[in-house]
Amino acid sequence: RGMLSCDTSIGGVGLRVAVTHLDHISEYQRAIQAQHIINVMASETERQVLLLGDLNALSKSDYTSAEWQDHEKHNQDRGWAPPADALAPFTHQNANPSRDVEE
């Protein structure tokens, strides 16, 4: 996959606008592609950065059980890996929390 970017300015503030479309089948490939984008964009120190596009990141919490099963069947019918919850690596339920966090 690729990424296109352009440099512009708004009100005298430098801005790099980038657009991408990450892999729609493999969570593993999306992670590699996202890391590449982060590496490229992290070197930008003179401008603000705005990333747009289709990141194809599913979050199981955005779907009902039936909808998630539809995603699983869709992938299975095509011989693809089952959908992965993109947020799963970033969420954790602690069975024994040491403190409460108040809003």
N, C-alpha and C positions, 0 to 999 in steps of 0.2 A: 504494500500500500504506500501511498505517498502523502505529502503535505505541501500545500502551496502557501506562500506568505507574501505579504507586501508591507512596506513601511510607509507610514503616513504621519500626519500630525493633526491634532485637534486642539485648537486654542493654544498653539505653541508647544504642546506636550507631545513628544514622540510616541508613536504607537506602532507596534508590529501586529498585524492581523493575520492569523493563520487558520487554514481550514484543512480538515483531514476526514478520512472515512476509514475507520479501523475494521479489521477482519470481522466477519459476521458469524463465523463458524467456531473458531478456536479461541478460547479464553487465554490459552498459553500464548498464541500469536498476538492477541490484543495487548497482553502485558508487555511483550517484547516491543511492539510498536509504540506503546505509551511511554516506555522507558526511553526509547530513542527520541521521541518528541521532547520529553523532559530534558534529556541531555542537550539537545540542540537549543531549546529555548532558554535553558539555564545560563547559557553563555551570553544572553542578551542583557546588557547592563545599561544601555543608553536609552531604552524605551520601555514603556509599559507593554505587556503582551496580552493579547486576547486570542484564545483558541476556540474555534467553532467547528462544528461538524457532527457526524454521526459516529459516536464512540461505541455503539453496539454493546453497551454495558447493561445487562439485565439486573434488576434487583428483585429478588423473589417477593419481597414485601410489597411491591407495587402490583402484584397479581393475586387473584383469588386462587385457591387450590386447583379449580377446574381450568383456569387460564394457564397456570403453570404446567399442568398436565398436557394441555394443547401444545405448548412449546416443546415439551418432551417428545410428544408424538410426531410433531413436525420434523424435529431433528432426526428421530429414529427412522421415519419414512424415507429420509434422504441419505441414511447411512452416516450421519454426523454424530459427534459426541453429544451427550445430553447437555442442555443449557446449564451454565454455571452461574451461581449467584455472585455477581461481581463484587458485592459488598461483604460477602462472607469472610474474606480474610481480614476485614477491617472492623468486624463486630465480634463481640465476645460476651457471653453471659457468664458472669462470675457467680458460682453457687454460694460462695462465702465472702461477700463484699466486706472490706475492712472499714468502709465509711460510706455514708450517704452523700450524694451530690444534690444540692438543692438548686432549683432554677432561679 
